[in-house]
Every structure is written in C-alpha cells, then in structure tokens.
C-alpha cells in the first residue's frame, strides 16, 4: 500500500512538472508572439544638413566634433575677399548708373521746358524713354548690390538651430561648392524612437498609448507614447521592368516572415543620468489601456 502511494505521488509530481512546463511554455509563447512589444527599436533624431549658399575656400572652422552649439553661432566661414571685391564693384557700377540716370533725367526736364520750335516732340519722347532705360539699369545695379551683400553675409555659415555638430570632417583650406552639404547637426529635443513591430501585432497598437523603451544593456527605461503608425513600407517583390510591367518573383517560400512596420514613438521622459544618442537600440513595450485600468 505504501509503495503504491509513493508510486502515485511520483506520477502526480511528474505530471505536475510537465503541466507547469507546458503552461509556462504557452505563456511565454503567447507573450512573445501576441503581446505588443518588440526588441527592434531604434532611437532617431532630426539631422540638419549644413550647406553653404556660396562657394569658396574655408577660411575658418569655428567648432569641433560633437560640440553643442546654439542657434546663430558661427560654424565655419568662407574666404570673404572675393565677395568684398564683388560688393565694391557692384557699388561702383551702381554709382555710375545713378549718375547716368540723373543726367538723363536733367536732360529730359530741360527739353520738356523748351518749345516745339526748339525741340521736336520726337526728341522729347526719346529723352523720356532714355530716362526710363537709365532708371531700369540703376535699379538693376541696386539689386546686384543687395545680392553681393547677401553673398558676403552668407560667407559666414551659422547654426540654424540648437544642437550638436556630428562627424565633423571639414578642415580649413577645403574648397566647398554652393549647395553641397559639408556638415551635419543633430537637432536638440528632436529625438524619437522607431519601434519596428510585426504586422500581426498592429491591431494591438493605438495612437496615444504609453510606450516604455528599455535601452539595450542598461536598466534605464525611457517613457513615451505612440505618435503615429506608418501607412506603408516598400514591397521588395513588387518591382517593375523596363516596360513598367510588374516583375513578379516566380518562387514562393513556405516560411513567410512577418513584415515589420515602423511605429513612431514620441519621447516624454528620459531618466536622469542617461544620454540619448541617435542610433541606439532598445526594446519597446506598449502599455495597453486595459492594463492601466487593472
């Protein structure tokens, strides 16, 4: 009788352990596959590309790599000599055109005061047209002066916002072209997180829900909320050929991985002592509204 009791007890313990293992396995599987979380989260930030509006040699680099700058601070300068000469030239031309305009205007006023016996109507009209032409040329030079002043002013490139200079490669003496980006800035207070959630989990996500980001390799938890969900991603199998027809892949794999959809998360609170860096990875979990009530 005693042996039978121990025998049954062993069976019950074994069944209990197996049942507990199955229960925990199913719970872990459900938590991994069907809960609103992902390990694929990336910290992003707005990157401002700094490009000069004029071309020339870099005469001064006023910042160093990773330096924090405020809006309006000097980043770098382009040699001003050419722009100063251009401004002086346009001002001289402007003075010349102004003198010509005033001379034509005086000539017309003298002819307009004379009788038709001294000056014909045709000459009077020609003089009036010459005044209009001289005035237009003078106004053109005024615009050229303003453009030269603008070029001189923009030879000093200043920070458009508060932020950090990133990956600075520019050196004094470099020649840079107008419109080409030669410096990047990470804009302050522009950080957000992209959580790449599997497509089958999108029904669990709603704009405004609280999000918690566990930064990789740390105990820091960054809090935020869902700001938006992407409306589309690229379809690598839906490309077109030269005739703009669909190029459909003839093979179909049996194992289909769920697509990952970007979910933009606004950062509400960063723990003290932790520094956000664009490119960091994290795990993102969404706190469901029903979980808050519980």
Protein Blocks (a to p, Z undefined) as FASTA:
>chain_A
ZZmmmmmmmmmmmmmmmmmmmmmmmmmmmmmmmmccdfbdcddddddddddfbecddfbd
cbdehiacdehiafbdcdfklmmmmmmmmmmmmmmmmmmmmmmmmmmmmmmmpcfklpcf
klmmmmmmmmmmmmmmmmmmmmmmmmmmmmmmmmpccdfbdcddehiabdehiacdehia
fbdcddehiaccdddddfklmmmpcehiacddddehiabdcddddfbdcfbdcdfklccd
fkopacddfbdcfbdcddddddddddfbdcehiacdehiacddddddfklmmZZ
